[in-house]
Amino acid sequence: MEVVVVDKISELPEPLLQYILSFLPIKQVVQSSTLSKRWNHVYSTIPVLEFDKSFFESKLWCQDTKETCEIQRKRVELSLCGAKFTKPPWKWKRYYPLPQNILLAKSITVLRLKACRLDSYFVDINLSSLKILSLYKVGTNDQIIQNLVAGCPVIEDIGIEYCRGLKCIQFFGLPEVKSIELKSNKGVETVELEASNIYHVHIQQFEASKINLVPCKNLKLLMLGKLHITDSCFNYHISQLLLIEYLSVYWCDKLESIKISSHRLKTLHILKCDKLVEVEIDTPKLCKLSYLGGNTISFSVTALAYLSKATYQMLHSDAPWNVKKIELLANLSNSKLLELLNISSMKDMVIPKELRDIVSSPSYKVKQLKVDISKSFTTHEFIELVDSLLWISPHLELLLLTHGEWIDKNWYRETKSFKCLYLKFLFDVPDKPPEFIAPISNCTNIPRKWKRYYPLPQNILHAKSITVLRLKAFAGCPVIEDIGIEDCRGLKSVQFSGLPKDKAFELKNNKGYGYTKGIERHSINVSSPSYKVKQLKVEISKSFTTHEFIELVDSLLWISPLLELLLIKYGKWIDEDKCYETISFKFSYEKPILGGENSSCCKFLPVPSWRHCLKSVTIENFRAFTNVETLKADEEFLEKYFYENAKFLESFQFIPRAVA
């Protein structure tokens, strides 16, 4: 029986054969053409060709043979090793000329050229499928580069590094380009880019002093390094490129005072700009901030609610600590994680105690601190270091110390980790009197109805670290943001001063409360506590007369002199059922007109009160069981009150609406 030999490999589809050959060295790929007629042309259509220096020295690139003309690939990788620019640009004898037919290969998608030259006769360029272009140590000129890029209509990625012969890089009308990198191209003075959909630009040019990236409106990632650009040029670009999310500026030696204002910026790096003395940052969505430089710089940082990581790399870590250096650290410490890098020795991070006595801890908001020190330290030095770091960040949850050490002529890095837990401070009125509190019954001047209440220890009101204080049974807290007074007895006067951060203010169910029966008028030498509050809601247990109601409104408008909405809710017993009624005040204002000295109502306010700018008042009166005479009296008294006290009032509306 005759045995039939079947060549199953040769029967494979051609795309599969090309894929197999793509893993072989180029010489073996060419040798495969001798296997059979089936393999004769497969090697000429494989997707990847890699050429080293020996192929440039061979006749493969020197003759216009049939093989060279058939180079139509999906990708061409040109890798040349060992070539260096040792002579002026016009004497590139050691750089190999690129055959022009390479630049006519319509199917190439990736072209990387290293250590070759592009000659001036390259005019007709047609790389209609090329998406990635990389030039590394290539000899060329401005016109050739422009012709090359213009011949790539779908180009997406351009990289030009260490090339010579260029002075002005200008790319226009590139709708498909997503990324451009220009690095260390000697002689380049001007860079102009126009690409409507570009995402990433990285320019690192030692001699470039003129750049124009403004047409790149969709740019999101920008890196500028070693440029001679001025403050005005930098500030103008940042103000025009509104979509930037990542910005890195490094080694720009002419920058002195810059302003970075962006509502989309998430990552910012400012590194080794030696002449930079002032930075103004207004980036509400910034997540990561990194600074490498000296400590004489002035940082103005605002709106960093999302900042999660800040890095301070000290350029001169051995410089002595002073107030300026601590202020810089404070401006970089609005994040949860703070990194302190490039520290030479432990002594560079120990802040003198006399300095700690006159300034506050700069990084009290930081929860995680990472410190990298080059040298090792003794146990005593280590204790001093930890003590200093815990002063810098007094509420740390995690402290990481990394330092270097020589062991048997080998350099090792070691990390020490500290995890800190804290007690939660809760201050409340106990159900039973603690041992150190004398029973209130011992105080003969206390009314009998208060026998169940306990005196608050005085030291509680001196606890500077308390942020929330709730008392059930209040002054000395200058940064209170939320005030609630509810179910309090005997309240005759409420006085608050120096509270510019008030966000909410509510009074509820305080027995005997009312601006005629309970709370009296405030002292004239105290400023309005809640002048920033726009909406005020007040809930009162008992009802009141029309005269008492006018006094109540007058007092509330002193507490919050620029209200937009005032809601007064009060209770009323009708047929053994308690009903609640609500009165709504809506205010609108115009630009205040003031002449001469401030009047007494505005004496302690940073802004004019409602009396100088109130334009209209709309009162919606919800009364379920109120007669017509009472409503009429309310309307007349309120109208008279507002017209007498508001100098520029134009409109007064009183809208009674019965609620079933």
Disulfide bonds with the S-S distance in Angstrom:
none
